[in-house]
Amino acid sequence: MKRIVFLLLLLSHFFSLADDAALIKQLLAENLDKRTFAFTDVVLASSGKKVIPLDSNNAAHLRITQAIRTALDQALVTLSREDSPVRKLRRINEASRYFEDALMLSINQSPGLRCEIPPTKKGDLQRSGYPDLKITDRNSGLVAYLDPKLVESKSLHSTLRTFYYEPKHETLKINDDAIHLLCGIEHDGKEGQWTFTHFHLVDLSTLRVRLKAEFQASNAELYPKK
């Protein structure tokens, strides 16, 4: 009986390895790093929610985008001042939260709009991960997700990857059919004395993205305690 159990376990392990190898071969054969996917399809597949294209003739869309533009105009000036808290930071990427907070404060002063950190499916408030902000038009119920990104002016047209969406069910923050917007905030690159010069409001309904497949291991897995 023990021999039978041992053989069954051995066969199970063998087939598991075979399945893993087959899956790896299938993924490699897909050439995923060379393909692009519509962001709208990625969002729908991962969240079940639709990406709503921005409509310049829709009153609710205009209320939201105008409030964002006004908030960004104010933030560019405020966070470029010599006494700006951004100038005390070690890395420019750390400035994103200051823009998020400034945008929330300004948009929440706009009549009929609410801006907040989007909760996960579990209801947790999580700052990290896409999207950073959720804007709701109270009159229509329309939702817009907004993701502020800092970009150095001279790198504006580089091929460096700067937009990431990692769809994990536990931490998924897309819970509504919504407009998806990204605001690229330009800065001059002067370390410790950053000045923010322009912004670009991008409708992500037309964006195409790539999937970067990689095999990973943590330090704990590389160097296990003995």
C-alpha positions, 0 to 999 in steps of 0.5 A: 500500500505504501508503495502505491501511495509513493508511486501516485505521489511520484506520478503527481509530481511528474505531471505537475512538472510536465504541466509547468514546462508545457505552460512555460513553453506556451507562454514563450511561444506567445511572444508576449513582449512583442504584442500590444493589447488595448488597455480597454480590453485589459481593464475589462478582462481583469476587472469586468468594468468598461473604460468610457472614452472621454467625450468633449460634448458630455457635460459631466465629462467637461465638469471633471476635466475642467476641475482637473485642469484647474487643479493642475494649474494651481498645483504646478505653481504651488509645488514649484515655489522655493518653499515647496515641500517637494524641494526637500525630497531626495527623489522626484518620484516621491513628489507624486503624492504631493500632487495627488493630495493637491489635486484631491484638495482642489477637486473636492472644492469643485461643486458637485465633484468628489475626489478620493483614494479609490478603495480596493475590492475589499474596501481598503484604501491603498495609495499604491497601484493604479489608479491613484485617484477616483473622481465622482460627478455627483449629479450623473454618477459618472466616475473618472480615474486619474493617475498623475505621473511626473516626467522630465521634459527632456524624457517626454518622448523617450521609450522608457516604460513609465505606466504600469497596471498590475491586475491583482484581484485582492488589491484591484482598485477599478470597481466602476465603469469609468473614464480613465485619465493620466496627467503627465506633469512635466518638470525641468529635471533640476534635482532638489530645485524642481520646477513643474512647467506643463501638464498633459491630460491623456485619455487612456481609452485609446492606449495600447499596452504591452505585457512584460512576462518575467520570472522572479525571486525575492532575496528571501528565496535566493538566500534562505535562512539555514 
